[in-house]
């Protein structure tokens, strides 16, 4: 018998109903009176998790790069030969999946037959089917995906950044792997990873729909089998404080140089609230300095120095960094302009700008909460032990002093890196 817990957020008229199924799966329901419903079912297993062991095992298992992504592709194969997408298609349902550095998620959005779609989702993700034939067949498909990614300047630039930021952190490895690494993948390796990471205690199901927890648990009773909990140990690493490389450059088929500058943050935490708060403070810091309402953005836009300028703060349990990117004919000059802004951050940062950006960020988050796809955001929060709606309160509690102090901590010369993709012919 599953017991429910309801968390209420009266300030935004939202609630989350939480339950733990007898199989070990934790479930979150965000009730929505929408015509559509969304479900996200996945595991805390991504591209960086290639070295691991279970509690009680003496030796770590080392996997080739790209296994998590490869496994995601193969989950859509069924032993009876049926097509998973065709099953969803009968109900006019959109379904997909993704693998990131730290999670794998399978999801669907439907306008009808929600319970039937949920049954399909839980069924195919809980029934792996790997054979030598279907694994070998996938190598060519994913091999082409890898080659297309290698030819993509933006993706190449992103991994240049990660390799410049990190020496030891496994986040620098490609989620899709390499042509050489995926050639080592066998059905036995896939089953090893599936049985380790697709244990229901390491998974979460999140739903945003006009349904009840009783209906969700009823489908779980039909499809899921009870499983003993497994404790997964990921190999730790030691990362140096400074960036791995100050500068990297590559020539590719681009009409104009593109760049990405990175700011390494050596803050790591398994505590979701600590990690999220750091991410929020970093995001607000970057928004105040480089947002469209700021002087920096206006100056580079009007001068034409940087086009398609963007910035971000990227945080998970094992990595954290900020980035700034764009197109420019003079990447070194653009980088100098960025560094100049970073060094002068304490003089540029103003409480009134911070408060304006904070209010805008909260408004944007509230708006995103009122969407059917909130289940996917909830999945990412809950897989790390958090709650998406708690993020709102964190935003409200962040102070201007925190942002100023983080600027002092982050914007050090040894934390900065520049990566550039230049045209084949200058």
C-alpha positions in Angstrom: 0.0 0.0 0.0 1.6 3.3 -1.1 1.1 6.4 1.0 0.9 9.9 -0.5 2.4 13.1 0.6 1.1 16.4 -0.8 3.3 19.5 -0.9 1.4 22.7 -1.5 2.7 26.0 -2.9 -0.2 28.5 -2.3 1.7 31.5 -3.6 1.6 30.0 -7.2 -1.4 27.8 -6.7 0.5 24.6 -7.3 0.9 21.3 -5.5 3.0 18.1 -5.9 1.7 14.7 -4.9 4.5 12.3 -3.9 4.4 8.6 -3.6 6.7 5.6 -3.5 5.6 2.5 -5.3 6.2 -0.9 -3.8 8.7 -1.6 -6.6 10.9 1.1 -5.2 10.1 3.8 -7.8 9.5 7.3 -6.5 6.7 9.2 -8.3 5.7 12.8 -8.4 2.4 14.1 -9.8 1.8 17.8 -10.6 -2.0 17.9 -11.2 -2.9 20.1 -14.2 -6.3 20.8 -15.7 -4.9 20.8 -19.2 -6.1 19.1 -22.3 -2.7 17.5 -22.6 -0.6 15.5 -20.2 3.1 14.8 -19.9 5.1 12.0 -18.3 8.9 11.7 -17.8 10.5 8.4 -16.7 14.2 8.1 -16.3 17.4 7.4 -14.4 20.3 9.2 -12.8 22.7 7.8 -15.5 24.4 9.9 -18.1 27.4 10.2 -20.3 29.8 10.9 -17.5 29.0 7.7 -15.6 31.4 5.3 -17.3 33.2 4.1 -14.1 31.1 2.6 -11.3 30.5 -0.2 -9.0 27.7 -1.4 -6.7 28.1 -1.4 -2.9 29.9 -4.5 -1.9 31.9 -4.9 -5.1 35.6 -4.6 -4.8 36.5 -3.3 -8.3 35.2 -0.5 -10.4 33.6 -1.4 -13.8 35.0 0.7 -16.6 32.8 1.2 -19.7 33.5 2.7 -23.1 32.4 6.2 -23.7 28.8 6.6 -25.0 27.2 3.5 -23.4 24.4 5.5 -21.7 23.4 7.2 -25.0 23.7 3.9 -26.9 21.5 2.1 -24.3 18.8 4.8 -24.6 18.6 4.2 -28.4 18.3 0.4 -27.8 15.5 0.8 -25.3 13.0 1.4 -28.1 13.6 -2.2 -29.5 11.1 -4.8 -28.4 11.5 -8.5 -28.3 8.3 -9.1 -30.2 9.5 -6.8 -33.0 6.9 -4.1 -32.4 7.7 -0.5 -32.9 7.5 1.7 -29.7 6.9 4.9 -31.6 4.1 3.2 -33.6 2.4 2.3 -30.3 2.5 5.9 -29.2 1.4 7.0 -32.7 -1.9 5.1 -32.4 -2.9 7.7 -29.9 -1.4 10.6 -31.7 1.2 10.9 -28.9 4.6 12.6 -29.2 7.3 10.6 -27.5 11.1 11.0 -27.3 14.1 10.5 -25.1 17.4 12.2 -24.3 20.7 11.4 -22.6 22.7 14.2 -21.0 25.9 14.2 -19.0 24.1 13.0 -15.8 20.6 11.7 -16.7 18.6 9.7 -19.2 15.0 10.5 -19.7 12.1 9.0 -21.7 9.0 11.1 -22.1 5.7 11.6 -23.9 3.1 14.3 -24.3 -0.5 13.3 -25.2 -3.9 14.8 -25.6 -5.9 11.6 -24.9 -5.5 8.0 -23.6 -3.0 9.2 -20.9 -3.1 5.9 -19.0 -2.6 3.8 -22.1 0.4 6.0 -23.0 1.8 5.7 -19.5 1.5 1.9 -19.7 3.6 1.9 -22.9 6.2 4.2 -21.4 6.7 2.1 -18.3 6.6 -1.2 -20.3 9.3 -0.5 -22.9 11.7 1.2 -20.5 11.4 -1.7 -18.0 12.0 -4.4 -20.6 15.4 -4.3 -22.3 16.1 -6.4 -25.3 19.7 -6.5 -26.6 21.1 -9.0 -29.1 24.3 -9.0 -31.1 22.4 -8.3 -34.3 20.5 -5.3 -33.1 23.5 -3.8 -31.2 25.7 -4.2 -34.2 23.1 -2.6 -36.4 22.9 0.5 -34.1 26.7 1.1 -34.4 26.3 2.4 -37.9 23.4 4.7 -37.0 25.1 6.2 -34.0 28.4 6.3 -35.8 26.8 8.6 -38.3 25.3 10.7 -35.5 28.8 11.0 -34.0 30.3 12.1 -37.3 27.6 14.7 -37.9 28.3 16.0 -34.4 32.0 16.2 -35.0 31.2 18.3 -38.1 29.0 20.6 -36.2 31.0 23.7 -35.2 28.8 24.6 -32.2 29.0 21.1 -30.7 32.8 20.9 -31.4 33.1 24.3 -29.6 31.2 23.0 -26.6 33.5 20.0 -26.1 36.5 22.2 -26.7 35.2 24.3 -23.8 34.8 21.2 -21.5 38.3 20.0 -22.3 39.7 23.4 -21.7 37.9 23.7 -18.3 38.6 20.2 -17.0 41.6 17.9 -16.7 40.0 14.9 -14.8 36.2 15.6 -14.6 34.4 12.9 -16.7 31.9 15.5 -17.9 34.5 16.3 -20.6 33.8 13.0 -22.4 31.3 13.1 -25.2 27.8 11.8 -24.3 27.5 10.0 -27.6 31.0 8.6 -27.4 33.4 8.1 -30.3 33.3 5.8 -33.3 36.0 3.8 -31.7 34.4 3.6 -28.2 30.9 2.5 -29.5 32.6 -0.3 -31.5 33.4 -1.9 -28.2 29.8 -2.0 -27.0 28.2 -5.5 -26.7 24.8 -6.7 -25.4 26.6 -7.9 -22.2 27.9 -4.4 -21.5 24.4 -2.9 -22.1 22.7 -5.4 -19.8 25.4 -4.7 -17.1 24.7 -0.9 -17.3 20.9 -1.4 -17.5 20.8 -3.7 -14.4 23.0 -1.2 -12.5 21.4 2.1 -13.4 17.9 1.2 -14.4 17.1 -0.2 -10.9 13.9 1.5 -9.9 15.4 2.9 -6.8 17.7 5.0 -9.1 14.8 6.1 -11.3 11.9 8.6 -11.1 8.5 9.0 -12.7 7.1 12.5 -13.0 3.7 13.4 -14.3 1.9 16.7 -15.1 -1.6 15.8 -16.2 -5.3 15.8 -15.3 -5.0 12.4 -13.6 -4.7 11.0 -10.1 -2.0 9.3 -8.2 -4.3 6.2 -7.8 -4.4 5.8 -11.6 -0.7 6.2 -11.9 0.0 3.6 -9.2 -2.5 1.3 -10.8 -0.5 1.3 -14.0 2.7 0.8 -12.0 1.1 -2.2 -10.3 0.4 -3.7 -13.8 3.8 -3.1 -15.3 6.6 -2.8 -12.7 8.1 -5.7 -10.7 9.4 -5.2 -7.1 13.2 -4.7 -7.1 15.7 -4.7 -4.2 17.4 -1.3 -3.9 20.9 -1.0 -5.2 23.5 1.5 -4.1 25.6 2.8 -6.9 29.1 4.2 -6.3 30.6 6.4 -8.9 34.4 6.8 -9.0 35.5 10.1 -7.5 38.0 12.4 -9.2 40.3 15.1 -8.2 40.1 18.3 -10.3 42.7 21.1 -10.2 41.5 24.6 -9.3 42.7 26.2 -12.5 41.5 25.6 -16.0 43.1 22.8 -18.0 43.9 25.1 -20.9 43.7 28.8 -21.3 43.1 28.7 -25.1 42.1 26.3 -27.8 41.5 26.8 -31.5 40.1 24.7 -34.3 39.4 25.4 -38.0 36.1 24.3 -39.4 33.6 25.2 -42.1 32.3 28.5 -40.7 31.8 31.8 -42.4 32.9 33.8 -39.4 34.8 32.9 -36.2 32.7 31.6 -33.3 33.9 31.5 -29.7 32.9 30.4 -26.3 34.6 31.7 -23.1 34.4 29.6 -20.0 34.5 30.4 -16.3 35.3 27.4 -14.1 33.5 27.1 -10.8 35.1 24.5 -8.4 32.0 24.3 -6.3 30.6 20.7 -6.1 27.7 19.4 -3.9 25.6 16.3 -3.8 23.0 18.4 -1.9 20.4 19.5 -4.5 19.5 22.7 -2.6 23.1 23.8 -2.3 23.8 23.0 -6.0 20.6 24.8 -7.1 21.3 27.9 -5.0 24.8 28.2 -6.5 23.3 27.9 -10.0 20.7 30.6 -9.2 23.3 33.0 -7.9 25.6 32.4 -10.9 22.7 32.8 -13.3 21.7 36.2 -11.7 25.3 37.3 -11.7 25.7 36.6 -15.4 22.3 38.2 -16.2 23.2 41.4 -14.5 26.5 41.7 -16.2 25.7 40.4 -19.7 21.9 40.5 -20.1 20.2 42.5 -22.8 19.4 45.4 -20.5 23.0 45.8 -19.5 25.7 48.1 -20.8 27.9 45.3 -22.0 25.3 43.8 -24.3 24.3 47.2 -25.7 27.9 48.2 -26.4 28.9 45.0 -28.3 25.6 45.0 -30.1 25.8 48.6 -31.3 29.5 48.3 -32.2 28.9 45.0 -34.1 31.8 43.4 -32.2 29.8 40.3 -31.2 26.7 38.8 -32.9 24.4 36.1 -31.6 25.8 36.8 -28.1 24.6 34.4 -25.4 25.6 33.4 -21.8 24.7 30.7 -19.3 25.3 29.0 -16.0 25.6 25.2 -16.1 25.5 23.2 -12.8 25.1 19.6 -11.8 26.2 17.5 -8.9 29.8 17.1 -10.3 30.5 20.2 -12.3 29.8 23.9 -12.6 30.7 26.6 -15.0 29.5 29.7 -16.8 29.9 30.4 -20.4 29.7 33.3 -22.9 29.5 32.8 -26.7 28.9 34.4 -30.0 30.2 35.2 -33.5 32.9 37.8 -34.1 35.5 38.8 -36.6 37.8 39.5 -33.7 37.6 36.8 -31.1 40.6 38.0 -29.1 39.2 41.5 -28.9 35.8 40.2 -27.9 37.4 38.1 -25.1 39.4 41.1 -23.9 36.1 43.0 -23.6 34.6 40.1 -21.6 37.6 39.9 -19.3 37.5 43.7 -18.8 33.8 43.4 -17.7 34.6 40.5 -15.3 37.5 42.3 -13.7 35.3 45.4 -13.2 32.3 43.4 -12.0 32.2 44.9 -8.5 31.9 48.4 -9.9 29.4 47.4 -12.5 27.0 45.4 -10.2 24.2 47.5 -8.9 21.5 46.5 -6.4 18.7 48.0 -8.6 19.9 46.0 -11.6 20.1 42.8 -9.5 16.5 43.3 -8.1 15.2 43.9 -11.6 16.8 40.8 -13.0 15.7 38.7 -10.0 12.1 39.8 -10.5 12.3 38.9 -14.2 13.8 35.5 -13.5 11.1 34.7 -10.9 8.4 35.8 -13.4 9.9 33.6 -16.1 10.1 30.6 -13.8 6.4 31.0 -12.7 5.4 31.2 -16.3 7.3 28.0 -17.1 5.6 26.2 -14.2 2.2 26.7 -15.8 3.1 24.4 -18.8 2.3 20.8 -19.5 6.0 20.0 -19.9 6.7 20.9 -16.3 7.0 17.1 -15.7 10.4 17.1 -17.4 11.7 19.9 -15.3 10.3 18.2 -12.2 12.1 15.0 -13.3 15.5 16.7 -13.4 14.9 18.3 -10.0 13.6 15.2 -8.3 16.3 12.8 -9.7 18.8 14.8 -7.6 16.5 14.9 -4.6 14.9 18.3 -5.0 11.7 19.9 -5.9 11.2 22.3 -8.9 8.8 24.7 -7.0 11.3 25.1 -4.2 13.5 26.9 -6.8 11.1 29.9 -6.6 11.7 30.4 -2.9 15.5 30.1 -3.5 15.3 32.9 -6.1 13.3 35.0 -3.7 15.9 34.5 -0.9 19.1 35.2 -3.0 20.7 38.5 -1.9 22.7 41.1 -3.8 25.7 40.4 -1.4 25.8 36.8 -2.5 26.1 37.8 -6.1 28.9 40.3 -5.4 30.8 37.8 -3.3 30.5 35.1 -6.0 31.9 37.5 -8.6 35.0 37.9 -6.4 35.3 34.1 -6.1 34.7 33.2 -9.7 36.3 35.9 -11.8 39.9 34.9 -11.3 42.4 34.7 -14.1 43.1 31.0 -13.6 39.4 30.2 -14.0 39.0 31.7 -17.5 39.4 30.0 -20.9 38.8 31.0 -24.5 37.9 28.6 -27.3 37.6 29.6 -30.9 36.5 27.9 -34.2 37.9 29.8 -37.1 37.1 29.5 -40.9 39.1 27.1 -42.8 40.4 30.0 -44.8 40.8 33.3 -43.0 
